[in-house]
Amino acid sequence: MAIEIKAPTFPESVADGTVATWHKQPGDAVKRDDLIVDIETDKVVLEVLATADGVLGDIVKNEGDTVLSDEVLGSIVEGGAAAPAAPAAAAPAQAAAPAADGEDDPVAAPAARKIAEENGINIASVAGTGKGGRVTKEDVVAAVAAKKAAPAAAPAKAAAPAAAAPVFAAGDRVEKRVPMTRVRATVAKRLVEAQSNMAMLTTFNEVDMTEIMALRSKYKDLFEKSHNGVRLGFMSFFVKAATEALKRFPAVNASIDGSDIVYHGYADIGVAVSSDRGLVVPVLRNAELMSLAEIEGGIAAYGKKARDGKLSIDEMTGGTFTITNGGTFGSMMSTPIVNPPQAAILGMHNILQRPMAVNGQVVIRPMMYLALSYDHRLIDGKEAVSFLVAIKNLLEDPARLLLDI
């Protein structure tokens, strides 16, 4: 009996996906809940698992093919017998075949090639563990991890950015063309749409981080001990300050739907997180009800999921307001782009010791520039400036967050 293997049911925000990697080939034995195939969407990589024991039958959608929600990818022959294994001596010969034949382009999954290209790894240098010596995504991921763990062989390599661009030797005039990942293509499309479809402006302010830093320094060890290893960072203070300010200025927490304004009676805060696949924005639901520990724990969990590629579509869907922290990369000032249909985004930046005039005296204080980009169709300049001032006041006097004043 043949059982269809279908693509997952995509939410409305995801139109289609791409077959990234088949982890089994026709004739391979499979067990229930075995990973069969990865589907890459513009948000996450979805894993399709076997629903029964048997043998993989026909593959309908090959790697690189576009698939729609619930579309048939292949089939499993329930209770079938696996194809006989090749002689043990044949495997080394197959694995060594590319080098013996003088080929420098071994058989590799498209997803494996893409990861290798993005990380500047020669696919021919990766030992394949797949069928017939095929280089799998897992092989390249392991090679990337080994490359990052190894000490830099030369100053030039040590200084190379951990970006997706290939690395060329000095004086080279070669060019390399690689396709955009779905994530990068979708980000590019949405950024252009955001700037084309809304009247976006940015207002700036600065916040003295003295009190927040002192509070964190004083209680971080006790906080971590009291909350089962959850570390106290700066982001939780910004999330709490944002949720309080959103209560006072509901237009900043609203969105435009056609000719209507939708005001949200909750604060679902998107927190930008960096991953190997690019920037992702998981959402803290009902952040206005969360404690500092719950916020920090949620962000840490999302960060781990992002690094492991385990974020679900639901975890990155929605959100009424976003916070992004370019300061983690050393940014001193930026103009973040609003994530539609949201109306605003808060940008955090690097903390720098700067001379400030305080009570007529010049003192050195840890200062951070804040940026609020907003949709001027919905938010007036006065509201935007007042919202940012409210965040500044709450952060410079953290007791306000506790006293709700």
Buried (B, 14 or more C-beta within 10 A) or exposed (E): EEBBBBBBEBEEEBEBBBBBBBBBEBBBBBEEEBEBBBBBBBBBBBBBEBBBBBBBBEBBBEBEBEBEBEBEBBBBBBEBEEEEEEEEEEBEEBBEBBEEEEEEEBBBBBBBBBBBBBBBBEBBEBEBEBBBBBBBBBBBBBBBEEEEEEEEEEEEEEEEEEEBEBEEEEEEEEEEEEEEBBBBEBBEEBEEEBEEEBEBBBBBBBBBBBBBBEBBEEEEEEBBEEBEEBBBBBBBBBBBBBBBBBBEBEBBBBBBEEEEBEEBEEBBBBBBBBBBBBEBBBBBBEBBEBEBBBBBBBBBBBBEBBBEBBBEBBBBBBBBBBBBBBBBEEBEEBBBBBBBBBBBBBBBBBBEEEEBEEEEEEEEBBBBBBBBBBBEEBBEEEBBBBBBBBBBBBBBBBEBBEEEE
